[in-house]
């Protein structure tokens, strides 16, 4: 049977994916500086083997034959996802992939050097080359998938998401946030006038912070027999479901920075650790795209980790590990701090979505050709002024050069960040309708019912459904900006 051939292939591909994932996690955390060249060779060779095996011409015939075989529901879903993956992997000619890879690597290298120098003029030709290739990629994918060009790019990250559905939801959220940001800042100022900010002591040993992080990870459900915590330049969640590698970075002056990073990455890790094990060698058994993944990490960081109820339980844990006593009223102004800023990765949960919506709007214009790269600084500045009241016109390093995504040819990914935040709020609202005692559970450090809901609705489903279908099945409705707006009002409003 052709399905059996595909099943056997899945185990082979899973083994190669496993090796690449562990090599990548090790490179970012433990590899010696001098190991880079040979590590790159090994990774490249394995990636080439994986791509060759996953795109072999006979696979298309096996998929077509399997679609005609008498399969159960799970097997049919597995073949459907294999078909989607195979089409996405084979729709770009090898010659194009080589051209784009070369341009992307050169652009990223230039970006690292020229961003530090705030040199937009020097970087412009490289980014123009990347955008030209992204437009070419979008056209190739659109033709193969029968989608609009920008939708074809988003399909790589969030299957089923379409700009026609996302744009009106983002427009509603943007209108709300432009009015709410000043309100949240005013409410914050009024609270601080009554209760001045108690500063962090600035004396937090890394090892003690690490022990605190491990305690929090275990408490919220992370399986320490199938994962670990390390240090890296930028926090990430990598590895494989049976060996999840999460990282953070530490500041001895601020324990919240590392702790929130740990909680965020633990959210990703819980998703990976609880994916359906029987499907692990199929695309069906993988996480359903980046927006869903972000919804799981932001659920732990924002819905749980910045929830006042969570801190009723967490403060004694902090005191035990760091030896510093805090009251709830003293810690929450740090946990809930809001501030307008230029840098997306430093933004709080109130202002962050405006950074993402700005990029979502601009990258659609770039892909369609309605906006040229040379005009990007002015277009960026206009939106930044409108949305956050800040200017980047003479500061491209903190404007269109601040992220690596566009230099690296990653277009269609940005929406995932804010979609994830909205989906997390919608999931929390659905969960608390079914389990009204969720806040009481958090205050006791009991995460069992919360995790059981997420396991049943999200984690165990793998990639059985598209992103919009998964959310609707879990929460009972399509993506709705009202839940995120209400979440922000409750937490940050006056």
C-alpha positions as CSV (number, residue, x, y, z in Angstrom):
1,X,0.0,0.0,0.0
2,X,1.2,3.5,-0.8
3,X,0.1,4.7,2.6
4,X,2.6,2.3,4.2
5,X,5.4,3.7,2.0
6,X,4.5,7.2,3.2
7,X,4.4,6.0,6.8
8,X,7.9,4.5,6.4
9,X,9.2,7.7,4.8
10,X,7.7,9.7,7.7
11,X,9.9,7.8,10.2
12,X,13.0,8.5,8.1
13,X,12.2,12.2,7.8
14,X,11.5,12.5,11.5
15,X,14.9,11.1,12.4
16,X,16.6,13.7,10.2
17,X,14.5,16.5,11.6
18,X,15.4,15.3,15.1
19,X,19.1,15.4,14.4
20,X,18.9,18.9,12.8
21,X,16.8,20.2,15.7
22,X,19.3,19.0,18.3
23,X,22.3,20.3,16.3
24,X,20.6,23.7,16.0
25,X,19.8,23.9,19.7
26,X,23.3,22.9,20.7
27,X,24.9,25.4,18.4
28,X,23.0,28.2,20.1
29,X,23.8,27.1,23.6
30,X,26.9,24.9,24.0
31,X,28.9,24.7,20.8
32,X,32.5,26.0,21.1
33,X,33.3,29.1,19.1
34,X,35.6,27.2,16.8
35,X,33.0,24.6,15.9
36,X,31.0,26.8,13.6
37,X,32.5,25.8,10.3
38,X,32.1,22.1,10.6
39,X,28.7,22.4,12.3
40,X,27.5,24.4,9.3
41,X,28.8,21.7,7.0
42,X,27.1,18.9,9.0
43,X,23.8,20.9,9.2
44,X,23.9,21.7,5.5
45,X,24.5,18.1,4.6
46,X,21.6,16.8,6.8
47,X,19.3,19.6,5.5
48,X,20.1,18.6,1.9
49,X,19.4,14.9,2.7
50,X,16.1,15.9,4.3
51,X,15.0,18.1,1.5
52,X,15.9,15.5,-1.1
53,X,14.0,12.7,0.6
54,X,11.0,14.9,1.3
55,X,10.7,16.1,-2.3
56,X,11.5,12.9,-4.2
57,X,9.3,12.7,-7.3
58,X,7.8,9.3,-6.4
59,X,6.2,10.8,-3.3
60,X,3.7,12.6,-5.4
61,X,2.6,9.3,-6.9
62,X,2.4,7.7,-3.4
63,X,0.2,10.5,-2.2
64,X,-2.1,10.2,-5.2
65,X,-2.4,6.4,-4.7
66,X,-2.9,6.7,-1.0
67,X,-5.8,9.2,-1.5
68,X,-7.6,6.4,-3.3
69,X,-7.0,3.8,-0.6
70,X,-9.5,2.8,2.1
71,X,-8.0,4.7,5.1
72,X,-9.4,5.7,8.5
73,X,-10.0,9.3,9.5
74,X,-6.6,9.8,11.0
75,X,-4.8,8.3,8.0
76,X,-6.8,10.5,5.6
77,X,-5.9,13.5,7.7
78,X,-2.2,12.4,7.6
79,X,-2.3,12.1,3.8
80,X,-4.0,15.5,3.4
81,X,-1.2,17.2,5.5
82,X,1.4,15.3,3.5
83,X,-0.1,16.6,0.3
84,X,0.0,20.1,1.6
85,X,3.6,19.8,2.8
86,X,4.7,18.2,-0.5
87,X,3.1,20.9,-2.6
88,X,4.7,23.7,-0.5
89,X,8.2,22.0,-0.7
90,X,8.2,21.4,-4.4
91,X,6.6,24.5,-5.8
92,X,9.8,26.5,-5.8
93,X,12.5,25.5,-8.5
94,X,15.9,24.5,-7.1
95,X,17.5,27.3,-9.1
96,X,15.2,29.9,-7.4
97,X,15.9,28.5,-3.9
98,X,19.6,28.8,-4.5
99,X,19.3,32.4,-5.7
100,X,17.1,33.4,-2.8
101,X,19.3,31.6,-0.2
102,X,22.4,33.4,-1.4
103,X,20.6,36.8,-1.5
104,X,19.1,36.2,2.0
105,X,22.4,35.2,3.6
106,X,24.2,38.2,2.1
107,X,21.4,40.6,3.1
108,X,21.4,39.2,6.7
109,X,25.2,39.7,7.0
110,X,24.9,43.2,5.7
111,X,22.0,44.0,8.0
112,X,24.1,42.9,11.1
113,X,26.8,45.3,10.1
114,X,24.8,48.3,8.7
115,X,22.0,48.4,11.3
116,X,24.7,49.1,13.9
117,X,25.8,52.0,11.7
118,X,22.3,53.2,11.0
119,X,23.2,53.0,7.3
120,X,19.9,52.7,5.3
121,X,21.5,53.9,2.1
122,X,24.1,51.2,2.2
123,X,21.5,48.5,3.0
124,X,18.9,49.6,0.5
125,X,20.2,47.6,-2.6
126,X,20.4,44.4,-0.7
127,X,16.9,44.7,0.7
128,X,15.6,45.7,-2.8
129,X,17.1,42.4,-4.1
130,X,15.4,40.4,-1.3
131,X,12.0,42.0,-1.9
132,X,12.2,41.3,-5.6
133,X,12.8,37.7,-4.9
134,X,10.0,37.6,-2.3
135,X,7.6,38.9,-5.0
136,X,8.9,36.1,-7.3
137,X,8.4,33.6,-4.5
138,X,4.9,34.8,-3.8
139,X,3.9,34.5,-7.4
140,X,5.3,30.9,-7.7
141,X,3.5,29.8,-4.5
142,X,0.3,31.6,-5.4
143,X,0.3,29.7,-8.7
144,X,0.9,26.3,-7.1
145,X,-1.6,26.9,-4.2
146,X,-4.3,28.8,-6.0
147,X,-4.0,31.6,-3.5
148,X,-3.4,35.4,-3.6
149,X,0.4,36.1,-3.4
150,X,0.4,37.4,0.2
151,X,-1.9,34.6,1.4
152,X,0.5,32.1,-0.3
153,X,3.3,33.5,1.9
154,X,1.2,33.4,5.1
155,X,0.3,29.8,4.3
156,X,3.8,28.7,5.1
157,X,3.4,29.8,8.7
158,X,-0.3,29.6,9.4
159,X,-2.2,27.3,7.1
160,X,-5.7,28.6,6.4
161,X,-5.1,32.2,7.4
162,X,-6.2,34.7,4.8
163,X,-5.6,38.5,4.6
164,X,-9.3,39.0,3.8
165,X,-10.2,37.5,7.3
166,X,-7.3,39.0,9.3
167,X,-7.4,42.6,7.9
168,X,-10.8,43.6,9.3
169,X,-9.9,42.0,12.7
170,X,-6.6,43.9,12.8
171,X,-8.4,47.1,11.8
172,X,-10.8,46.8,14.7
173,X,-8.0,46.1,17.1
174,X,-5.9,49.0,15.8
175,X,-8.8,51.4,16.2
176,X,-9.3,50.2,19.8
177,X,-5.5,50.4,20.7
178,X,-5.0,53.9,19.3
179,X,-7.6,55.1,21.8
180,X,-6.6,52.8,24.6
181,X,-2.9,53.3,24.8
182,X,-3.3,56.9,26.1
183,X,-5.9,55.6,28.6
184,X,-3.6,52.8,29.8
185,X,-0.7,55.3,30.3
186,X,-2.9,57.7,32.2
187,X,-4.2,54.9,34.4
188,X,-0.7,53.8,35.1
189,X,0.4,57.3,36.0
190,X,-2.6,57.7,38.4
191,X,-1.8,54.3,40.1
192,X,1.9,55.3,40.5
193,X,1.0,58.7,42.0
194,X,-0.9,56.8,44.7
195,X,1.7,54.0,45.2
196,X,5.2,55.0,44.0
197,X,7.1,52.3,42.2
198,X,9.2,50.1,44.5
199,X,12.5,49.5,42.5
200,X,13.9,46.1,41.9
201,X,16.9,45.5,44.2
202,X,19.2,44.7,41.3
203,X,20.9,41.9,43.0
204,X,19.8,38.6,41.6
205,X,22.4,35.8,41.2
206,X,22.0,33.9,37.9
207,X,22.0,30.5,39.6
208,X,19.2,31.5,41.9
209,X,17.2,32.9,39.0
210,X,17.8,29.6,37.1
211,X,16.4,27.6,40.1
212,X,13.4,29.9,40.2
213,X,12.8,29.4,36.5
214,X,13.0,25.6,36.8
215,X,10.6,25.7,39.7
216,X,8.1,27.7,37.7
217,X,8.5,25.5,34.6
218,X,7.8,22.4,36.6
219,X,4.8,24.0,38.4
220,X,3.1,25.0,35.2
221,X,3.5,21.5,33.7
222,X,6.9,21.3,31.9
223,X,8.2,17.7,32.0
224,X,11.8,18.0,33.1
225,X,12.5,14.4,32.0
226,X,11.8,15.5,28.4
227,X,13.4,18.9,28.3
228,X,15.9,21.3,29.7
229,X,16.7,25.0,30.4
230,X,19.9,26.7,29.1
231,X,21.2,30.2,28.3
232,X,21.4,31.8,24.8
233,X,21.7,35.3,23.3
234,X,18.0,35.3,22.5
235,X,15.4,33.1,24.3
236,X,14.0,30.3,22.2
237,X,12.3,26.9,22.3
238,X,13.9,24.3,20.2
239,X,14.8,20.6,20.1
240,X,12.1,18.0,19.6
241,X,8.9,17.0,21.6
242,X,10.8,14.2,23.5
243,X,13.7,16.5,24.2
244,X,12.6,20.1,24.3
245,X,15.4,22.7,24.7
246,X,14.3,26.1,26.0
247,X,16.6,29.0,26.8
248,X,16.5,32.4,28.5
249,X,19.0,35.2,29.2
250,X,19.7,36.7,32.6
251,X,20.1,40.2,34.0
252,X,21.4,40.3,37.6
253,X,19.6,43.7,37.9
254,X,16.1,42.3,36.9
255,X,14.7,38.9,37.7
256,X,11.4,39.5,35.8
257,X,13.1,39.7,32.4
258,X,14.5,36.1,32.5
259,X,11.4,34.8,34.3
260,X,9.0,36.1,31.7
261,X,11.2,34.7,29.0
262,X,11.2,31.3,30.7
263,X,7.4,31.3,31.1
264,X,7.0,32.3,27.4
265,X,9.3,29.6,26.1
266,X,7.6,27.1,28.5
267,X,4.3,27.8,26.8
268,X,5.9,26.8,23.5
269,X,7.4,23.7,25.2
270,X,4.1,22.5,26.7
271,X,2.6,22.5,23.3
272,X,5.5,20.5,21.9
273,X,5.6,18.0,24.8
274,X,1.8,17.3,24.5
275,X,1.5,16.8,20.7
276,X,0.0,13.5,19.7
277,X,2.9,11.0,20.0
278,X,1.3,8.4,17.6
279,X,1.4,11.0,14.8
280,X,4.9,12.4,15.6
281,X,6.4,11.1,12.3
282,X,3.7,12.7,10.2
283,X,3.1,16.4,9.4
284,X,-0.2,15.8,11.1
285,X,1.5,15.3,14.4
286,X,3.4,18.7,14.3
287,X,2.2,22.0,15.8
288,X,-0.4,23.8,13.8
289,X,1.6,26.8,12.6
290,X,3.2,29.9,14.2
291,X,0.1,31.8,15.4
292,X,-1.1,28.7,17.3
293,X,2.4,28.3,18.7
294,X,2.5,31.9,19.8
295,X,-1.0,31.6,21.3
296,X,0.4,28.8,23.6
297,X,3.5,30.7,24.7
298,X,1.5,33.9,25.2
299,X,-1.1,32.1,27.1
300,X,1.5,31.0,29.7
301,X,3.3,34.4,29.7
302,X,0.3,36.8,29.5
303,X,-2.9,35.0,30.5
304,X,-1.2,33.1,33.4
305,X,2.2,34.8,34.1
306,X,0.9,38.4,34.2
307,X,-2.3,37.5,35.9
308,X,-2.6,38.9,39.4
309,X,-4.0,35.6,40.7
310,X,-0.8,33.8,39.5
311,X,1.3,36.3,41.5
312,X,-0.6,35.5,44.7
313,X,0.9,32.0,44.4
314,X,4.2,33.0,42.8
315,X,5.4,35.6,45.3
316,X,6.3,33.1,48.1
317,X,8.1,31.0,45.4
318,X,10.1,34.1,44.4
319,X,10.9,34.9,48.0
320,X,12.1,31.3,48.6
321,X,14.5,31.4,45.7
322,X,15.6,35.0,45.6
323,X,15.2,35.9,49.3
324,X,13.3,39.0,48.5
325,X,9.7,39.7,49.7
326,X,7.2,41.5,47.6
327,X,3.6,42.5,48.1
328,X,1.2,42.1,45.2
329,X,0.7,45.9,44.9
330,X,4.5,46.4,44.7
331,X,5.2,43.7,42.0
332,X,2.2,44.3,39.6
333,X,3.4,47.8,38.4
334,X,6.6,46.0,37.1
335,X,4.6,43.1,35.6
336,X,2.1,45.4,34.0
337,X,4.3,48.3,32.9
338,X,3.2,50.1,29.7
339,X,5.4,52.4,27.6
340,X,5.4,53.7,24.1
341,X,8.6,52.7,22.3
342,X,10.2,52.2,18.9
343,X,11.4,48.6,19.4
344,X,8.9,45.8,18.9
345,X,10.8,43.1,20.9
346,X,10.9,45.5,23.9
347,X,7.2,46.4,23.7
348,X,4.5,45.6,26.4
349,X,1.3,43.7,25.6
350,X,-0.7,46.9,25.1
351,X,1.6,48.5,22.5
352,X,3.1,45.4,20.9
353,X,0.2,44.7,18.5
354,X,0.5,48.1,16.9
355,X,4.1,47.3,16.0
356,X,2.9,44.1,14.3
357,X,0.0,45.7,12.5
358,X,2.3,48.3,11.1
359,X,4.6,45.6,9.6
360,X,1.6,43.5,8.4
361,X,0.3,46.5,6.5
362,X,3.7,47.5,5.0
363,X,4.8,44.1,4.0
364,X,1.5,43.5,2.0
365,X,2.3,46.8,0.2
366,X,5.8,45.6,-0.5
367,X,4.8,42.2,-1.8
368,X,2.1,43.7,-4.1
369,X,4.5,46.3,-5.5
370,X,2.3,49.2,-4.2
371,X,5.2,50.3,-2.0
372,X,8.9,50.3,-3.2
373,X,11.7,49.6,-0.7
374,X,13.2,53.1,-1.3
375,X,10.0,54.6,0.1
376,X,9.9,52.4,3.2
377,X,11.4,54.8,5.8
378,X,8.8,57.5,5.1
379,X,5.9,54.9,5.0
380,X,7.2,53.4,8.3
381,X,7.5,56.8,10.0
382,X,4.0,57.9,8.9
383,X,2.5,54.8,10.5
384,X,4.6,55.0,13.6
385,X,3.6,58.6,14.2
386,X,-0.1,57.7,13.6
387,X,-0.1,54.6,15.8
388,X,2.3,55.4,18.6
389,X,3.1,59.1,18.3
390,X,6.8,58.4,17.7
391,X,9.1,59.2,14.7
392,X,11.8,57.1,13.1
393,X,12.4,59.3,10.1
394,X,16.1,60.0,10.9
395,X,16.6,56.6,12.7
396,X,16.1,53.7,10.2
397,X,18.1,51.4,12.6
398,X,15.1,51.6,15.0
399,X,12.6,51.8,12.1
400,X,12.6,49.4,9.0
401,X,16.0,48.0,9.9
402,X,15.2,46.9,13.4
403,X,14.0,43.3,12.6
404,X,15.9,40.5,10.9
405,X,12.7,39.1,9.2
406,X,12.7,41.2,6.0
407,X,16.5,41.0,5.5
408,X,16.0,37.2,5.9
409,X,13.2,37.2,3.3
410,X,10.6,36.2,5.9
411,X,7.3,37.8,4.8
412,X,3.9,36.6,6.0
413,X,5.2,35.7,9.5
414,X,4.6,39.0,11.4
415,X,0.8,38.5,11.8
416,X,1.4,35.4,13.8
417,X,2.6,37.4,16.8
418,X,-0.5,39.4,17.3
419,X,-2.8,36.6,16.1
420,X,-1.3,34.5,18.8
421,X,-2.0,37.2,21.5
422,X,-5.6,37.5,20.3
423,X,-6.1,33.7,20.2
424,X,-4.6,33.3,23.7
425,X,-7.2,35.8,25.1
426,X,-10.0,34.1,23.2
427,X,-8.9,30.7,24.6
428,X,-8.7,32.0,28.1
429,X,-12.2,33.4,27.8
430,X,-13.5,30.1,26.5
431,X,-11.7,28.2,29.2
432,X,-13.0,30.3,32.0
433,X,-16.6,29.9,30.7
434,X,-16.1,26.2,31.1
435,X,-14.0,26.4,34.3
436,X,-14.9,29.6,36.2
437,X,-12.5,28.7,39.0
438,X,-9.4,29.2,36.9
439,X,-8.2,32.3,38.8
440,X,-8.7,30.5,42.1
441,X,-6.6,27.6,40.7
442,X,-3.8,30.0,39.7
443,X,-3.8,31.5,43.2
444,X,-3.2,28.0,44.6
445,X,-0.6,27.1,42.0
446,X,-2.9,24.4,40.5
447,X,-2.5,24.3,36.7
448,X,-4.1,20.9,36.2
449,X,-7.6,21.9,34.9
450,X,-6.2,24.7,32.8
451,X,-3.7,22.4,31.1
452,X,-6.3,19.7,30.7
453,X,-8.5,22.1,28.7
454,X,-5.5,23.1,26.5
455,X,-4.5,19.5,26.0
456,X,-7.9,18.5,24.8
457,X,-8.7,21.6,22.7
458,X,-5.2,22.5,21.2
459,X,-2.3,20.2,22.0
460,X,-3.8,16.8,21.2
461,X,-5.1,18.1,17.8
462,X,-1.7,18.5,16.2
463,X,-2.2,19.7,12.6
464,X,-5.6,18.0,12.1
465,X,-7.3,21.4,11.4
466,X,-6.3,24.7,9.8
467,X,-5.5,27.5,12.1
468,X,-8.9,29.2,11.9
469,X,-10.7,25.8,12.2
470,X,-8.7,24.9,15.3
471,X,-9.5,28.1,17.0
472,X,-13.2,27.9,16.2
473,X,-13.4,24.3,17.4
474,X,-11.6,25.2,20.7
475,X,-13.5,28.4,21.5
476,X,-16.8,28.0,19.7
477,X,-16.3,31.0,17.4
478,X,-14.0,32.6,14.8
479,X,-11.2,35.0,15.7
480,X,-12.8,37.9,17.6
481,X,-10.8,41.0,18.6
482,X,-13.2,41.8,21.4
483,X,-11.7,39.2,23.8
484,X,-8.2,40.7,23.5
485,X,-9.5,44.2,23.9
486,X,-11.5,43.2,27.0
487,X,-8.5,41.5,28.4
488,X,-6.4,44.7,28.0
489,X,-9.2,46.9,29.4
490,X,-9.5,44.7,32.5
491,X,-5.8,44.6,33.2
492,X,-4.6,48.0,32.1
493,X,-7.6,50.3,32.0
494,X,-8.6,53.0,34.5
